Amino acid sequence: MPEEDISVLSRAPIREAILQIRFRPLDNFDIETVKEIEGLLPDHFDSFEEAREIQVGFKIDENLATPVEERIETVDGYRARSEEHGCTALFRRQDFLFSKMAPYTNWADFKQRAEGLWQMYKEFLPEVEFTRASLRYINELQFELPEEGAFEFADYLETTLELPEALGSHIDNFFNRIVVPFPEQ
């Protein structure tokens, strides 16, 4: 289906859209060089900070004395945020992540913003082996429950959750995951 045929929802339930591109960087990759990306970011990004990775472990000595905490903290990448546009870009040594909070406009806008930032980041990366690309949407539906009669998810969703009658109709939350495989090209 061509992009122009997809209708734009006036009240899209998308709370957050997240694109993640994972890779295995080469051993010689210095994450500190990515600090320079700050000067290339669009003006609407109002903060740029270190993304830190913290590893915590506990060790008990042979006398079974009090456990000793081992803590290793390193700079894992850099995070750029735009409060005005509700988006965050994360440039880490193992992945690139772009997140857009509500209100979500449309795929073309999301893709354009993410692609621009990814192209910037690629300039700082050595040759990498890609391991995964994922796109996730976190949706939140808010609606009034009917005072009388049954509530039907089908009134709100194309693909719905159907419960056996014996379970009743009360649902606190549910998770739906669809994975669409693409053949090797």
Secondary structure, DSSP 8 states (H G I E B T S, - for coil): --GGGS---TT--EEEEEEEEEEE--TT--GGGGGGGGGGS-TT--EEEEEEEEEEEEE--TT--S-EEEEEEEEEEEEEEETTTTEEEEEESSEEEEEEESS---HHHHHHHHHHHHHHHHTT--S-EEEEEEEEEEE-------SSS---GGGT-SS-----GGG-S--S-------------
